[in-house]
């Protein structure tokens, strides 16, 4: 009876255990790293893991970022994009409202790999060098609230993460401001601030000095996100915020110059593996953990890099690759456009015909990875087979030829329009040559017929 009571007590009072999602990811420094890092992120049967990456105002090249998102789609990686301005002297330039507008427009122009599109609003704004050289929480609150609204107005699928704070920063303005005072000031300037925020981005590092252990607790530990959630509740934030730990990890001694006050790569890898399996993966509020940083083997972040000076993975980090991973199943937008349909010009009743339809993949999913089928929505007097993809992959922007069978059934009582249709496609009308005729033809004029035949040479 004691053990039964213990199980019931655990289920009732410890609801934040046994996360069912794949939380594993990496923080990347450049888009090209996706080609090597995806096999680490999704190792051990993992699927749709995470990658955090920064985009700056001077990096808004459509081809670069669409290619990155296309690779995320192909490799099954969910991107988390942190927006930033540009470096100026020894600090990050303060964003202008026009910078935000430009960033929103650009990121909304891309075809993301998943329906939910994760955005982090800036970075560690309790550091003066992250906000024009001086901490200014009022300015940050106004501009980040503006940014969150702009993103959601542009596309409700944008999922907004708060700016992660340095939880170890002291109260020493204008260079630094403590996380406690930052959250208090944000809500004093705008009590509705978190209405526009969908999740908490947290930098739960093992501070002070990055030499804590997985067993440490409190604001300055890898459990720092717990302090943030509880503190926000005390301030009156009632929203249940999921957590994305977008930076964490232990620096190692190995680097351009050895730094012996840090742990060895053997210890840092073990600490990180322990934290993932025994702590973060057991908290259902945590949706992603992307340790800092996969590939930055030069100063100042060489001691955090998973790759050595030759851009080879430190052997001890194989321990993290070998961790069992789970599978995410993110929702993707499935959409398509009719480009062309080929059916006979003369169609007799009660006779089966073959046809071909050409669809363009205008969505986010890759047809053929999962079964893509459109059910028949033809008129009641038409029998039409559904159209389904095969095992060949059709990526967004590509065309797919589908074959189908159809029969116009003789029905003297049917008085409505006769048409072919599938899924959400517009109806393709078929008309009788005359009221009493049993012979049909596609509803398109001779010019359209020639035009469609001409288009087929370019598809």
TORKOL-4160 file (C-alpha; in steps of 0.2 Angstrom, whole numbers, padded with zeros to 4 digits, m for minus):
459
<pt num="1" X="0000" Y="0000" Z="0000"/>
<pt num="2" X="0014" Y="0012" Z="0004"/>
<pt num="3" X="0022" Y="0010" Z="m0014"/>
<pt num="4" X="0004" Y="0012" Z="m0022"/>
<pt num="5" X="0002" Y="0028" Z="m0012"/>
<pt num="6" X="0020" Y="0034" Z="m0017"/>
<pt num="7" X="0016" Y="0031" Z="m0036"/>
<pt num="8" X="m0001" Y="0041" Z="m0034"/>
<pt num="9" X="0008" Y="0055" Z="m0025"/>
<pt num="10" X="0021" Y="0056" Z="m0038"/>
<pt num="11" X="0009" Y="0057" Z="m0052"/>
<pt num="12" X="m0002" Y="0070" Z="m0043"/>
<pt num="13" X="0012" Y="0082" Z="m0037"/>
<pt num="14" X="0026" Y="0080" Z="m0049"/>
<pt num="15" X="0018" Y="0083" Z="m0065"/>
<pt num="16" X="0034" Y="0089" Z="m0074"/>
<pt num="17" X="0042" Y="0072" Z="m0077"/>
<pt num="18" X="0045" Y="0061" Z="m0091"/>
<pt num="19" X="0045" Y="0073" Z="m0106"/>
<pt num="20" X="0039" Y="0063" Z="m0121"/>
<pt num="21" X="0047" Y="0075" Z="m0134"/>
<pt num="22" X="0064" Y="0075" Z="m0142"/>
<pt num="23" X="0073" Y="0090" Z="m0133"/>
<pt num="24" X="0090" Y="0087" Z="m0140"/>
<pt num="25" X="0098" Y="0100" Z="m0151"/>
<pt num="26" X="0113" Y="0111" Z="m0154"/>
<pt num="27" X="0117" Y="0129" Z="m0155"/>
<pt num="28" X="0125" Y="0132" Z="m0172"/>
<pt num="29" X="0136" Y="0147" Z="m0177"/>
<pt num="30" X="0134" Y="0146" Z="m0196"/>
<pt num="31" X="0121" Y="0139" Z="m0208"/>
<pt num="32" X="0133" Y="0127" Z="m0216"/>
<pt num="33" X="0135" Y="0117" Z="m0200"/>
<pt num="34" X="0118" Y="0109" Z="m0203"/>
<pt num="35" X="0126" Y="0097" Z="m0215"/>
<pt num="36" X="0137" Y="0089" Z="m0201"/>
<pt num="37" X="0127" Y="0093" Z="m0185"/>
<pt num="38" X="0111" Y="0085" Z="m0190"/>
<pt num="39" X="0117" Y="0067" Z="m0188"/>
<pt num="40" X="0122" Y="0072" Z="m0170"/>
<pt num="41" X="0106" Y="0080" Z="m0167"/>
<pt num="42" X="0096" Y="0065" Z="m0173"/>
<pt num="43" X="0107" Y="0051" Z="m0168"/>
<pt num="44" X="0101" Y="0035" Z="m0160"/>
<pt num="45" X="0084" Y="0035" Z="m0169"/>
<pt num="46" X="0080" Y="0053" Z="m0164"/>
<pt num="47" X="0070" Y="0063" Z="m0176"/>
<pt num="48" X="0066" Y="0082" Z="m0178"/>
<pt num="49" X="0078" Y="0088" Z="m0165"/>
<pt num="50" X="0083" Y="0106" Z="m0163"/>
<pt num="51" X="0095" Y="0119" Z="m0169"/>
<pt num="52" X="0097" Y="0137" Z="m0163"/>
<pt num="53" X="0105" Y="0150" Z="m0174"/>
<pt num="54" X="0107" Y="0169" Z="m0175"/>
<pt num="55" X="0102" Y="0180" Z="m0189"/>
<pt num="56" X="0109" Y="0197" Z="m0191"/>
<pt num="57" X="0102" Y="0212" Z="m0199"/>
<pt num="58" X="0116" Y="0212" Z="m0212"/>
<pt num="59" X="0113" Y="0193" Z="m0216"/>
<pt num="60" X="0096" Y="0194" Z="m0224"/>
<pt num="61" X="0100" Y="0184" Z="m0240"/>
<pt num="62" X="0085" Y="0175" Z="m0246"/>
<pt num="63" X="0095" Y="0161" Z="m0255"/>
<pt num="64" X="0106" Y="0157" Z="m0239"/>
<pt num="65" X="0092" Y="0156" Z="m0227"/>
<pt num="66" X="0080" Y="0147" Z="m0238"/>
<pt num="67" X="0093" Y="0134" Z="m0242"/>
<pt num="68" X="0096" Y="0132" Z="m0223"/>
<pt num="69" X="0077" Y="0130" Z="m0220"/>
<pt num="70" X="0077" Y="0117" Z="m0235"/>
<pt num="71" X="0091" Y="0108" Z="m0227"/>
<pt num="72" X="0082" Y="0108" Z="m0210"/>
<pt num="73" X="0067" Y="0101" Z="m0219"/>
<pt num="74" X="0077" Y="0087" Z="m0227"/>
<pt num="75" X="0087" Y="0083" Z="m0211"/>
<pt num="76" X="0072" Y="0084" Z="m0200"/>
<pt num="77" X="0078" Y="0098" Z="m0189"/>
<pt num="78" X="0067" Y="0112" Z="m0181"/>
<pt num="79" X="0076" Y="0129" Z="m0182"/>
<pt num="80" X="0075" Y="0141" Z="m0168"/>
<pt num="81" X="0081" Y="0158" Z="m0175"/>
<pt num="82" X="0087" Y="0172" Z="m0163"/>
<pt num="83" X="0086" Y="0189" Z="m0171"/>
<pt num="84" X="0100" Y="0201" Z="m0169"/>
<pt num="85" X="0106" Y="0218" Z="m0176"/>
<pt num="86" X="0125" Y="0221" Z="m0181"/>
<pt num="87" X="0141" Y="0223" Z="m0171"/>
<pt num="88" X="0146" Y="0241" Z="m0168"/>
<pt num="89" X="0163" Y="0244" Z="m0159"/>
<pt num="90" X="0162" Y="0232" Z="m0144"/>
<pt num="91" X="0143" Y="0231" Z="m0143"/>
<pt num="92" X="0128" Y="0226" Z="m0153"/>
<pt num="93" X="0118" Y="0241" Z="m0161"/>
<pt num="94" X="0102" Y="0245" Z="m0153"/>
<pt num="95" X="0088" Y="0239" Z="m0165"/>
<pt num="96" X="0077" Y="0252" Z="m0174"/>
<pt num="97" X="0059" Y="0249" Z="m0177"/>
<pt num="98" X="0063" Y="0249" Z="m0196"/>
<pt num="99" X="0076" Y="0235" Z="m0192"/>
<pt num="100" X="0062" Y="0225" Z="m0184"/>
<pt num="101" X="0050" Y="0228" Z="m0198"/>
<pt num="102" X="0063" Y="0222" Z="m0211"/>
<pt num="103" X="0067" Y="0206" Z="m0201"/>
<pt num="104" X="0049" Y="0202" Z="m0199"/>
<pt num="105" X="0046" Y="0204" Z="m0218"/>
<pt num="106" X="0061" Y="0194" Z="m0222"/>
<pt num="107" X="0058" Y="0179" Z="m0210"/>
<pt num="108" X="0040" Y="0179" Z="m0216"/>
<pt num="109" X="0045" Y="0177" Z="m0234"/>
<pt num="110" X="0054" Y="0161" Z="m0231"/>
<pt num="111" X="0046" Y="0143" Z="m0232"/>
<pt num="112" X="0050" Y="0136" Z="m0215"/>
<pt num="113" X="0051" Y="0118" Z="m0212"/>
<pt num="114" X="0038" Y="0117" Z="m0199"/>
<pt num="115" X="0021" Y="0126" Z="m0196"/>
<pt num="116" X="0027" Y="0133" Z="m0179"/>
<pt num="117" X="0041" Y="0145" Z="m0182"/>
<pt num="118" X="0052" Y="0149" Z="m0167"/>
<pt num="119" X="0059" Y="0166" Z="m0165"/>
<pt num="120" X="0070" Y="0173" Z="m0150"/>
<pt num="121" X="0069" Y="0191" Z="m0147"/>
<pt num="122" X="0087" Y="0197" Z="m0145"/>
<pt num="123" X="0099" Y="0191" Z="m0132"/>
<pt num="124" X="0105" Y="0194" Z="m0114"/>
<pt num="125" X="0098" Y="0212" Z="m0114"/>
<pt num="126" X="0104" Y="0213" Z="m0096"/>
<pt num="127" X="0122" Y="0216" Z="m0103"/>
<pt num="128" X="0125" Y="0233" Z="m0109"/>
<pt num="129" X="0135" Y="0227" Z="m0124"/>
<pt num="130" X="0120" Y="0218" Z="m0130"/>
<pt num="131" X="0110" Y="0234" Z="m0131"/>
<pt num="132" X="0121" Y="0248" Z="m0138"/>
<pt num="133" X="0133" Y="0249" Z="m0124"/>
<pt num="134" X="0121" Y="0252" Z="m0109"/>
<pt num="135" X="0106" Y="0242" Z="m0102"/>
<pt num="136" X="0090" Y="0250" Z="m0106"/>
<pt num="137" X="0075" Y="0239" Z="m0101"/>
<pt num="138" X="0062" Y="0251" Z="m0105"/>
<pt num="139" X="0068" Y="0253" Z="m0123"/>
<pt num="140" X="0070" Y="0234" Z="m0124"/>
<pt num="141" X="0052" Y="0231" Z="m0118"/>
<pt num="142" X="0045" Y="0243" Z="m0130"/>
<pt num="143" X="0054" Y="0236" Z="m0145"/>
<pt num="144" X="0053" Y="0218" Z="m0141"/>
<pt num="145" X="0034" Y="0219" Z="m0138"/>
<pt num="146" X="0032" Y="0228" Z="m0154"/>
<pt num="147" X="0043" Y="0215" Z="m0163"/>
<pt num="148" X="0032" Y="0201" Z="m0155"/>
<pt num="149" X="0016" Y="0209" Z="m0161"/>
<pt num="150" X="0023" Y="0212" Z="m0179"/>
<pt num="151" X="0028" Y="0194" Z="m0180"/>
<pt num="152" X="0011" Y="0188" Z="m0175"/>
<pt num="153" X="0002" Y="0200" Z="m0186"/>
<pt num="154" X="0013" Y="0195" Z="m0201"/>
<pt num="155" X="0010" Y="0176" Z="m0198"/>
<pt num="156" X="0001" Y="0168" Z="m0183"/>
<pt num="157" X="0012" Y="0153" Z="m0184"/>
<pt num="158" X="0027" Y="0163" Z="m0177"/>
<pt num="159" X="0031" Y="0156" Z="m0160"/>
<pt num="160" X="0039" Y="0170" Z="m0149"/>
<pt num="161" X="0052" Y="0166" Z="m0136"/>
<pt num="162" X="0058" Y="0179" Z="m0123"/>
<pt num="163" X="0075" Y="0186" Z="m0123"/>
<pt num="164" X="0086" Y="0174" Z="m0113"/>
<pt num="165" X="0095" Y="0183" Z="m0099"/>
<pt num="166" X="0112" Y="0181" Z="m0091"/>
<pt num="167" X="0106" Y="0174" Z="m0074"/>
<pt num="168" X="0123" Y="0177" Z="m0066"/>
<pt num="169" X="0124" Y="0195" Z="m0071"/>
<pt num="170" X="0126" Y="0207" Z="m0056"/>
<pt num="171" X="0116" Y="0223" Z="m0053"/>
<pt num="172" X="0129" Y="0236" Z="m0060"/>
<pt num="173" X="0120" Y="0248" Z="m0072"/>
<pt num="174" X="0123" Y="0253" Z="m0085"/>
<pt num="175" X="0134" Y="0238" Z="m0089"/>
<pt num="176" X="0124" Y="0225" Z="m0081"/>
<pt num="177" X="0107" Y="0222" Z="m0073"/>
<pt num="178" X="0102" Y="0207" Z="m0063"/>
<pt num="179" X="0089" Y="0195" Z="m0070"/>
<pt num="180" X="0078" Y="0199" Z="m0055"/>
<pt num="181" X="0077" Y="0217" Z="m0059"/>
<pt num="182" X="0075" Y="0215" Z="m0077"/>
<pt num="183" X="0059" Y="0205" Z="m0075"/>
<pt num="184" X="0052" Y="0217" Z="m0063"/>
<pt num="185" X="0056" Y="0232" Z="m0074"/>
<pt num="186" X="0049" Y="0223" Z="m0090"/>
<pt num="187" X="0032" Y="0220" Z="m0081"/>
<pt num="188" X="0032" Y="0238" Z="m0073"/>
<pt num="189" X="0034" Y="0245" Z="m0090"/>
<pt num="190" X="0021" Y="0234" Z="m0098"/>
<pt num="191" X="0011" Y="0222" Z="m0087"/>
<pt num="192" X="0004" Y="0213" Z="m0103"/>
<pt num="193" X="0022" Y="0210" Z="m0110"/>
<pt num="194" X="0020" Y="0191" Z="m0108"/>
<pt num="195" X="0004" Y="0190" Z="m0117"/>
<pt num="196" X="0014" Y="0191" Z="m0133"/>
<pt num="197" X="0027" Y="0179" Z="m0127"/>
<pt num="198" X="0024" Y="0160" Z="m0131"/>
<pt num="199" X="0039" Y="0152" Z="m0122"/>
<pt num="200" X="0054" Y="0156" Z="m0110"/>
<pt num="201" X="0071" Y="0156" Z="m0118"/>
<pt num="202" X="0083" Y="0152" Z="m0104"/>
<pt num="203" X="0102" Y="0152" Z="m0103"/>
<pt num="204" X="0104" Y="0140" Z="m0089"/>
<pt num="205" X="0122" Y="0139" Z="m0086"/>
<pt num="206" X="0132" Y="0131" Z="m0072"/>
<pt num="207" X="0138" Y="0147" Z="m0064"/>
<pt num="208" X="0147" Y="0156" Z="m0057"/>
<pt num="209" X="0162" Y="0154" Z="m0068"/>
<pt num="210" X="0154" Y="0139" Z="m0078"/>
<pt num="211" X="0161" Y="0127" Z="m0065"/>
<pt num="212" X="0145" Y="0121" Z="m0056"/>
<pt num="213" X="0139" Y="0103" Z="m0057"/>
<pt num="214" X="0123" Y="0095" Z="m0062"/>
<pt num="215" X="0118" Y="0094" Z="m0044"/>
<pt num="216" X="0119" Y="0112" Z="m0040"/>
<pt num="217" X="0102" Y="0121" Z="m0039"/>
<pt num="218" X="0096" Y="0139" Z="m0039"/>
<pt num="219" X="0097" Y="0154" Z="m0051"/>
<pt num="220" X="0115" Y="0152" Z="m0056"/>
<pt num="221" X="0114" Y="0133" Z="m0060"/>
<pt num="222" X="0108" Y="0122" Z="m0074"/>
<pt num="223" X="0091" Y="0123" Z="m0065"/>
<pt num="224" X="0091" Y="0142" Z="m0067"/>
<pt num="225" X="0075" Y="0141" Z="m0078"/>
<pt num="226" X="0065" Y="0134" Z="m0063"/>
<pt num="227" X="0070" Y="0150" Z="m0053"/>
<pt num="228" X="0064" Y="0161" Z="m0068"/>
<pt num="229" X="0047" Y="0152" Z="m0069"/>
<pt num="230" X="0044" Y="0153" Z="m0051"/>
<pt num="231" X="0050" Y="0172" Z="m0050"/>
<pt num="232" X="0038" Y="0176" Z="m0065"/>
<pt num="233" X="0024" Y="0168" Z="m0056"/>
<pt num="234" X="0028" Y="0179" Z="m0040"/>
<pt num="235" X="0027" Y="0194" Z="m0051"/>
<pt num="236" X="0010" Y="0189" Z="m0057"/>
<pt num="237" X="0013" Y="0180" Z="m0074"/>
<pt num="238" X="m0001" Y="0167" Z="m0074"/>
<pt num="239" X="0004" Y="0160" Z="m0091"/>
<pt num="240" X="0011" Y="0143" Z="m0091"/>
<pt num="241" X="0027" Y="0145" Z="m0102"/>
<pt num="242" X="0036" Y="0131" Z="m0110"/>
<pt num="243" X="0055" Y="0132" Z="m0109"/>
<pt num="244" X="0068" Y="0132" Z="m0122"/>
<pt num="245" X="0086" Y="0131" Z="m0115"/>
<pt num="246" X="0094" Y="0139" Z="m0130"/>
<pt num="247" X="0111" Y="0140" Z="m0122"/>
<pt num="248" X="0120" Y="0130" Z="m0109"/>
<pt num="249" X="0135" Y="0118" Z="m0106"/>
<pt num="250" X="0152" Y="0118" Z="m0098"/>
<pt num="251" X="0167" Y="0125" Z="m0106"/>
<pt num="252" X="0182" Y="0113" Z="m0107"/>
<pt num="253" X="0201" Y="0116" Z="m0104"/>
<pt num="254" X="0205" Y="0112" Z="m0122"/>
<pt num="255" X="0205" Y="0127" Z="m0134"/>
<pt num="256" X="0217" Y="0139" Z="m0143"/>
<pt num="257" X="0225" Y="0141" Z="m0125"/>
<pt num="258" X="0223" Y="0129" Z="m0112"/>
<pt num="259" X="0212" Y="0135" Z="m0097"/>
<pt num="260" X="0215" Y="0124" Z="m0082"/>
<pt num="261" X="0201" Y="0131" Z="m0071"/>
<pt num="262" X="0189" Y="0123" Z="m0083"/>
<pt num="263" X="0185" Y="0104" Z="m0083"/>
<pt num="264" X="0191" Y="0092" Z="m0096"/>
<pt num="265" X="0181" Y="0087" Z="m0111"/>
<pt num="266" X="0178" Y="0070" Z="m0103"/>
<pt num="267" X="0170" Y="0079" Z="m0088"/>
<pt num="268" X="0160" Y="0092" Z="m0098"/>
<pt num="269" X="0153" Y="0078" Z="m0109"/>
<pt num="270" X="0148" Y="0068" Z="m0094"/>
<pt num="271" X="0140" Y="0082" Z="m0085"/>
<pt num="272" X="0130" Y="0087" Z="m0101"/>
<pt num="273" X="0125" Y="0069" Z="m0104"/>
<pt num="274" X="0119" Y="0068" Z="m0086"/>
<pt num="275" X="0110" Y="0084" Z="m0086"/>
<pt num="276" X="0100" Y="0079" Z="m0102"/>
<pt num="277" X="0095" Y="0062" Z="m0097"/>
<pt num="278" X="0093" Y="0064" Z="m0078"/>
<pt num="279" X="0086" Y="0082" Z="m0077"/>
<pt num="280" X="0080" Y="0091" Z="m0092"/>
<pt num="281" X="0072" Y="0076" Z="m0101"/>
<pt num="282" X="0062" Y="0073" Z="m0086"/>
<pt num="283" X="0054" Y="0090" Z="m0085"/>
<pt num="284" X="0039" Y="0091" Z="m0098"/>
<pt num="285" X="0040" Y="0110" Z="m0098"/>
<pt num="286" X="0057" Y="0109" Z="m0107"/>
<pt num="287" X="0054" Y="0108" Z="m0126"/>
<pt num="288" X="0072" Y="0110" Z="m0132"/>
<pt num="289" X="0090" Y="0110" Z="m0126"/>
<pt num="290" X="0103" Y="0117" Z="m0138"/>
<pt num="291" X="0120" Y="0117" Z="m0129"/>
<pt num="292" X="0132" Y="0131" Z="m0134"/>
<pt num="293" X="0141" Y="0128" Z="m0146"/>
<pt num="294" X="0144" Y="0116" Z="m0160"/>
<pt num="295" X="0157" Y="0124" Z="m0170"/>
<pt num="296" X="0167" Y="0139" Z="m0164"/>
<pt num="297" X="0185" Y="0133" Z="m0162"/>
<pt num="298" X="0192" Y="0150" Z="m0162"/>
<pt num="299" X="0192" Y="0163" Z="m0148"/>
<pt num="300" X="0182" Y="0169" Z="m0138"/>
<pt num="301" X="0171" Y="0153" Z="m0138"/>
<pt num="302" X="0184" Y="0139" Z="m0142"/>
<pt num="303" X="0182" Y="0132" Z="m0124"/>
<pt num="304" X="0163" Y="0129" Z="m0128"/>
<pt num="305" X="0166" Y="0121" Z="m0145"/>
<pt num="306" X="0162" Y="0103" Z="m0148"/>
<pt num="307" X="0174" Y="0103" Z="m0162"/>
<pt num="308" X="0193" Y="0105" Z="m0159"/>
<pt num="309" X="0205" Y="0116" Z="m0169"/>
<pt num="310" X="0205" Y="0105" Z="m0184"/>
<pt num="311" X="0186" Y="0105" Z="m0184"/>
<pt num="312" X="0185" Y="0087" Z="m0178"/>
<pt num="313" X="0173" Y="0082" Z="m0164"/>
<pt num="314" X="0181" Y="0080" Z="m0147"/>
<pt num="315" X="0181" Y="0060" Z="m0145"/>
<pt num="316" X="0173" Y="0062" Z="m0127"/>
<pt num="317" X="0158" Y="0070" Z="m0135"/>
<pt num="318" X="0153" Y="0054" Z="m0143"/>
<pt num="319" X="0145" Y="0051" Z="m0127"/>
<pt num="320" X="0132" Y="0063" Z="m0131"/>
<pt num="321" X="0129" Y="0056" Z="m0149"/>
<pt num="322" X="0126" Y="0039" Z="m0141"/>
<pt num="323" X="0112" Y="0045" Z="m0129"/>
<pt num="324" X="0095" Y="0038" Z="m0134"/>
<pt num="325" X="0084" Y="0051" Z="m0143"/>
<pt num="326" X="0066" Y="0052" Z="m0145"/>
<pt num="327" X="0055" Y="0058" Z="m0160"/>
<pt num="328" X="0046" Y="0074" Z="m0163"/>
<pt num="329" X="0032" Y="0075" Z="m0175"/>
<pt num="330" X="0030" Y="0093" Z="m0179"/>
<pt num="331" X="0015" Y="0099" Z="m0189"/>
<pt num="332" X="0019" Y="0104" Z="m0207"/>
<pt num="333" X="0008" Y="0114" Z="m0218"/>
<pt num="334" X="0002" Y="0103" Z="m0233"/>
<pt num="335" X="m0003" Y="0114" Z="m0248"/>
<pt num="336" X="m0003" Y="0111" Z="m0267"/>
<pt num="337" X="m0008" Y="0120" Z="m0283"/>
<pt num="338" X="m0015" Y="0113" Z="m0299"/>
<pt num="339" X="m0004" Y="0116" Z="m0313"/>
<pt num="340" X="m0012" Y="0105" Z="m0327"/>
<pt num="341" X="m0024" Y="0091" Z="m0330"/>
<pt num="342" X="m0024" Y="0079" Z="m0344"/>
<pt num="343" X="m0041" Y="0070" Z="m0348"/>
<pt num="344" X="m0048" Y="0065" Z="m0365"/>
<pt num="345" X="m0056" Y="0078" Z="m0375"/>
<pt num="346" X="m0071" Y="0066" Z="m0379"/>
<pt num="347" X="m0079" Y="0057" Z="m0364"/>
<pt num="348" X="m0093" Y="0044" Z="m0365"/>
<pt num="349" X="m0104" Y="0039" Z="m0351"/>
<pt num="350" X="m0101" Y="0023" Z="m0342"/>
<pt num="351" X="m0083" Y="0021" Z="m0349"/>
<pt num="352" X="m0068" Y="0021" Z="m0338"/>
<pt num="353" X="m0054" Y="0033" Z="m0343"/>
<pt num="354" X="m0036" Y="0037" Z="m0338"/>
<pt num="355" X="m0031" Y="0054" Z="m0333"/>
<pt num="356" X="m0016" Y="0063" Z="m0327"/>
<pt num="357" X="m0015" Y="0078" Z="m0315"/>
<pt num="358" X="0001" Y="0089" Z="m0311"/>
<pt num="359" X="0002" Y="0097" Z="m0294"/>
<pt num="360" X="0015" Y="0109" Z="m0287"/>
<pt num="361" X="0020" Y="0106" Z="m0269"/>
<pt num="362" X="0017" Y="0123" Z="m0261"/>
<pt num="363" X="0018" Y="0118" Z="m0243"/>
<pt num="364" X="0031" Y="0113" Z="m0230"/>
<pt num="365" X="0031" Y="0094" Z="m0231"/>
<pt num="366" X="0040" Y="0082" Z="m0242"/>
<pt num="367" X="0028" Y="0071" Z="m0252"/>
<pt num="368" X="0033" Y="0053" Z="m0251"/>
<pt num="369" X="0041" Y="0054" Z="m0233"/>
<pt num="370" X="0023" Y="0051" Z="m0227"/>
<pt num="371" X="0009" Y="0046" Z="m0238"/>
<pt num="372" X="0001" Y="0060" Z="m0247"/>
<pt num="373" X="m0016" Y="0057" Z="m0254"/>
<pt num="374" X="m0030" Y="0068" Z="m0260"/>
<pt num="375" X="m0048" Y="0060" Z="m0259"/>
<pt num="376" X="m0060" Y="0061" Z="m0273"/>
<pt num="377" X="m0072" Y="0076" Z="m0271"/>
<pt num="378" X="m0080" Y="0074" Z="m0288"/>
<pt num="379" X="m0098" Y="0076" Z="m0292"/>
<pt num="380" X="m0110" Y="0062" Z="m0287"/>
<pt num="381" X="m0112" Y="0056" Z="m0305"/>
<pt num="382" X="m0093" Y="0053" Z="m0307"/>
<pt num="383" X="m0082" Y="0039" Z="m0300"/>
<pt num="384" X="m0064" Y="0045" Z="m0297"/>
<pt num="385" X="m0049" Y="0036" Z="m0289"/>
<pt num="386" X="m0040" Y="0046" Z="m0276"/>
<pt num="387" X="m0023" Y="0052" Z="m0280"/>
<pt num="388" X="m0008" Y="0047" Z="m0270"/>
<pt num="389" X="0011" Y="0050" Z="m0270"/>
<pt num="390" X="0023" Y="0036" Z="m0272"/>
<pt num="391" X="0040" Y="0033" Z="m0263"/>
<pt num="392" X="0048" Y="0046" Z="m0274"/>
<pt num="393" X="0051" Y="0062" Z="m0264"/>
<pt num="394" X="0043" Y="0079" Z="m0270"/>
<pt num="395" X="0050" Y="0094" Z="m0261"/>
<pt num="396" X="0042" Y="0111" Z="m0259"/>
<pt num="397" X="0042" Y="0120" Z="m0276"/>
<pt num="398" X="0043" Y="0104" Z="m0286"/>
<pt num="399" X="0030" Y="0096" Z="m0297"/>
<pt num="400" X="0022" Y="0079" Z="m0296"/>
<pt num="401" X="0013" Y="0069" Z="m0309"/>
<pt num="402" X="m0002" Y="0059" Z="m0303"/>
<pt num="403" X="m0012" Y="0046" Z="m0313"/>
<pt num="404" X="m0030" Y="0042" Z="m0310"/>
<pt num="405" X="m0045" Y="0033" Z="m0316"/>
<pt num="406" X="m0063" Y="0041" Z="m0319"/>
<pt num="407" X="m0080" Y="0036" Z="m0325"/>
<pt num="408" X="m0095" Y="0047" Z="m0329"/>
<pt num="409" X="m0109" Y="0037" Z="m0324"/>
<pt num="410" X="m0126" Y="0038" Z="m0333"/>
<pt num="411" X="m0139" Y="0045" Z="m0321"/>
<pt num="412" X="m0155" Y="0052" Z="m0329"/>
<pt num="413" X="m0159" Y="0060" Z="m0312"/>
<pt num="414" X="m0143" Y="0070" Z="m0310"/>
<pt num="415" X="m0146" Y="0088" Z="m0315"/>
<pt num="416" X="m0131" Y="0097" Z="m0307"/>
<pt num="417" X="m0114" Y="0101" Z="m0314"/>
<pt num="418" X="m0102" Y="0087" Z="m0318"/>
<pt num="419" X="m0084" Y="0089" Z="m0312"/>
<pt num="420" X="m0068" Y="0081" Z="m0306"/>
<pt num="421" X="m0060" Y="0086" Z="m0290"/>
<pt num="422" X="m0048" Y="0081" Z="m0276"/>
<pt num="423" X="m0045" Y="0088" Z="m0259"/>
<pt num="424" X="m0046" Y="0107" Z="m0259"/>
<pt num="425" X="m0043" Y="0109" Z="m0278"/>
<pt num="426" X="m0056" Y="0119" Z="m0288"/>
<pt num="427" X="m0068" Y="0109" Z="m0298"/>
<pt num="428" X="m0063" Y="0104" Z="m0316"/>
<pt num="429" X="m0080" Y="0105" Z="m0325"/>
<pt num="430" X="m0085" Y="0092" Z="m0338"/>
<pt num="431" X="m0100" Y="0097" Z="m0350"/>
<pt num="432" X="m0111" Y="0088" Z="m0361"/>
<pt num="433" X="m0111" Y="0093" Z="m0379"/>
<pt num="434" X="m0130" Y="0095" Z="m0378"/>
<pt num="435" X="m0144" Y="0092" Z="m0366"/>
<pt num="436" X="m0148" Y="0075" Z="m0372"/>
<pt num="437" X="m0130" Y="0070" Z="m0376"/>
<pt num="438" X="m0121" Y="0055" Z="m0368"/>
<pt num="439" X="m0105" Y="0063" Z="m0373"/>
<pt num="440" X="m0095" Y="0075" Z="m0362"/>
<pt num="441" X="m0080" Y="0086" Z="m0365"/>
<pt num="442" X="m0068" Y="0096" Z="m0353"/>
<pt num="443" X="m0075" Y="0114" Z="m0349"/>
<pt num="444" X="m0061" Y="0124" Z="m0357"/>
<pt num="445" X="m0060" Y="0133" Z="m0374"/>
<pt num="446" X="m0049" Y="0128" Z="m0388"/>
<pt num="447" X="m0037" Y="0142" Z="m0384"/>
<pt num="448" X="m0035" Y="0136" Z="m0366"/>
<pt num="449" X="m0032" Y="0118" Z="m0373"/>
<pt num="450" X="m0017" Y="0124" Z="m0384"/>
<pt num="451" X="m0010" Y="0135" Z="m0370"/>
<pt num="452" X="m0010" Y="0121" Z="m0357"/>
<pt num="453" X="m0002" Y="0109" Z="m0370"/>
<pt num="454" X="0011" Y="0123" Z="m0373"/>
<pt num="455" X="0014" Y="0124" Z="m0354"/>
<pt num="456" X="0017" Y="0105" Z="m0352"/>
<pt num="457" X="0034" Y="0107" Z="m0362"/>
<pt num="458" X="0040" Y="0118" Z="m0347"/>
<pt num="459" X="0035" Y="0107" Z="m0333"/>
